[in-house]
Each structure stands twice: as structure tokens, then as C-alpha cells.
Amino acid sequence: MAVITQYVVQHKGVEKLVTTDKKEADKYDKMLEVADNLSAYLAAKGIELNEAISEELGILLSKNKESIMKIMKGGEVDGILEVETADVVELSSAKKKK
């Protein structure tokens, strides 16, 4: 009988991720924490969004922090989006090959 260690990431009482990789679980948990902080920051600045949109926006910004930082440093959005689109295409084609 095999023993498998699983890490479960919960957010607001909802199971968001189950993995056997502790680093992946920690990284995902940190991303959710950053997303919560971003949502709180937006609310504190008077931007009124419903809870679902606020959470989705916070997660989007947190997941894409490297791209957001490039934009904040003056990077061209088109170039950044081209790289991200290429990544999506590569992932999609990789799934088809399997």
C-alpha cells in the first residue's frame, strides 16, 4: 500500500488546489494571498466592484505579476501579450499531441 501526501489549498472555505507538490501548493497559496491583498487595496482606494469580480481581478493580477511589472516599468503591452499568446498556443498544441 502506498502512502501519498497531498497538500490542499483552501480559500474562503473552498478547496482550490490539491497537489502532491508542496512548493506548488505554497506558490498557489501565496498567489491567493496576494490576490486578496490586491482586492483589499482596490476597495480601500474606493473602487467598488462586486466580490466575484474583485476576486477574479485580484487573481488575474496576481497570476500575471511579471507581465504587470513589465507594463509598470514602461513595457509595451502588445509585445507582452504576444509572448503570453505564444505561451497559450504552445500549451494548446502540446495538449493536442498527447
N, C-alpha and C positions, 0 to 999 in steps of 0.2 A: 504494500500500500504506500502510495506517495503522499508526502505532505507538501502542500502548496501554500505559500504565504501570499496573501492578497492584500493590497492596500486599497482602501475605499475612500474616495474623496467625496464629502458631502458639503453641500452649500445650501444654507437656509433650509435644512432638513430634507433635502432632495439629493439622492445619490447621483453624482455627476460623472464619476470615473471609477472603474475597478481595474486594477493592473497588478502585475507581479513585480513591477519595477518601481522601487522606492523613489529613485530620482525623478522619474516621470510623474509620480503622484505628488511629490513635493513641488515640482515645477508647475503642475496644473493648479495645485492649491494656492501657490504664490500668485499665479495669474488671476485667479478668482478674487484673491485679497486685493490686488491692485485694481481690478475692475470695480470692486466695492468702494475703494477709496476714490476712484475717478468719479463714480456716480455721486458720492457724497460731496465731492468738490464742486461738481456741476450744480447740484442742488443748493449748496451754500452760496454760489455765485448768482443765484436767482433764476437759473434755467429750469423751467418747470416741464418735466417730462413724466409720463406715467411710468410706473415702476418697471414694467416689462421693457419698454424702450430704453429707459435709463440703464437697466442691467445689460441689455443687448449692446448698447453703445459702449458701456464700460468694458465689456468683454472684447468687443471689436478693437478698441483702442489698446487694451492690454495685450491681446494676441499679436497685434501688429506694431508693437512698441518700437522695433528697429526702423521700420518704414516711417513711422510718425516722427521719430528723432531726426531722420534724414530730411523730412519735409520741414521740420522746425529749424534745421540748420541751413535752409535755403535750397534743398534739393528739388529737382524738377519732378512734379507729380507724374507726368507721362512716363518718364524713364523708370520710376519706381513701380508704377502699375504694369509696365511691360515686363519687368522682371517677375513680378508676382503672377501675372497671367501666364508666363512661360512655366513657372513652377506648377501652376494648376494643370496646364496642358500635359506636362511631364507626368504628373501624378495620375491623371486620367488615362494616358496611354499606357502607363505601367500596369494599371488595374486590368486593362483590356488584354494585355499579354498573358496574364496569369490564368 
